[in-house]
Amino acid sequence: MSEFRTVRVVAGGPILVEGPVKIETPDGRVVESSRFMVAICACRRSKNYPLCDTSHRKARRSVERPK
């Protein structure tokens, strides 16, 4: 059996997966990344979905700012 890959869920952020990875989306699209660590979007706000583009940071900041 192969070694386990590390997957880390970041509170309020992405899911970090040790790469390289091949991601299959619900619509059948396949996204590949050869990076050593890949951030997968968990908030679905990314313009580069399923990969994270840090859109979760902008959304969180706008909610936290006092009016």
C-alpha positions as CSV (number, residue, x, y, z in Angstrom):
1,M,0.0,0.0,0.0
2,S,1.2,3.5,-0.8
3,E,2.0,6.1,1.9
4,F,-0.8,8.3,3.2
5,R,-1.1,11.8,1.8
6,T,-1.7,14.7,4.3
7,V,-4.9,16.6,4.0
8,R,-5.4,19.6,6.3
9,V,-8.6,21.5,6.7
10,V,-8.0,25.2,7.5
11,A,-10.7,26.8,9.6
12,G,-12.3,29.6,7.5
13,G,-9.9,28.8,4.6
14,P,-9.0,26.2,2.1
15,I,-8.3,22.4,2.2
16,L,-4.6,21.8,1.9
17,V,-3.5,18.6,0.1
18,E,0.0,17.4,-0.5
19,G,0.6,17.3,-4.2
20,P,0.8,16.5,-6.9
21,V,-3.0,16.0,-7.3
22,K,-5.6,15.4,-9.9
23,I,-9.0,16.9,-9.0
24,E,-12.2,15.8,-10.6
25,T,-15.1,18.3,-10.3
26,P,-18.8,17.4,-10.2
27,D,-19.2,18.7,-13.8
28,G,-16.5,16.2,-15.0
29,R,-13.7,18.7,-15.4
30,V,-10.3,17.5,-14.4
31,V,-7.7,19.9,-12.8
32,E,-4.1,18.8,-12.3
33,S,-1.5,20.5,-10.1
34,S,2.1,19.4,-9.7
35,R,2.8,21.7,-6.8
36,F,4.0,20.2,-3.5
37,M,1.0,21.7,-1.6
38,V,-2.3,22.4,-3.2
39,A,-5.0,24.7,-1.7
40,I,-8.5,23.5,-2.7
41,C,-11.3,26.0,-2.3
42,A,-13.8,25.2,0.5
43,C,-15.9,28.4,0.2
44,R,-16.7,28.1,-3.5
45,R,-16.0,31.8,-4.0
46,S,-12.7,31.2,-6.0
47,K,-12.6,32.4,-9.6
48,N,-10.2,29.6,-10.1
49,Y,-12.4,26.9,-8.5
50,P,-11.6,24.2,-7.4
51,L,-8.3,25.8,-6.6
52,C,-8.2,28.4,-3.9
53,D,-7.5,32.1,-4.9
54,T,-7.9,33.4,-1.3
55,S,-11.3,34.9,-2.0
56,H,-12.3,33.6,1.5
57,R,-10.1,36.3,3.0
58,K,-12.0,39.1,1.3
59,A,-15.4,37.7,2.2
60,R,-14.4,37.3,5.9
61,R,-13.0,40.9,6.1
62,S,-16.1,42.5,4.7
63,V,-18.2,40.7,7.3
64,E,-15.9,41.6,10.2
65,R,-15.7,45.3,9.5
66,P,-17.9,47.4,11.8
67,K,-20.5,49.6,10.0
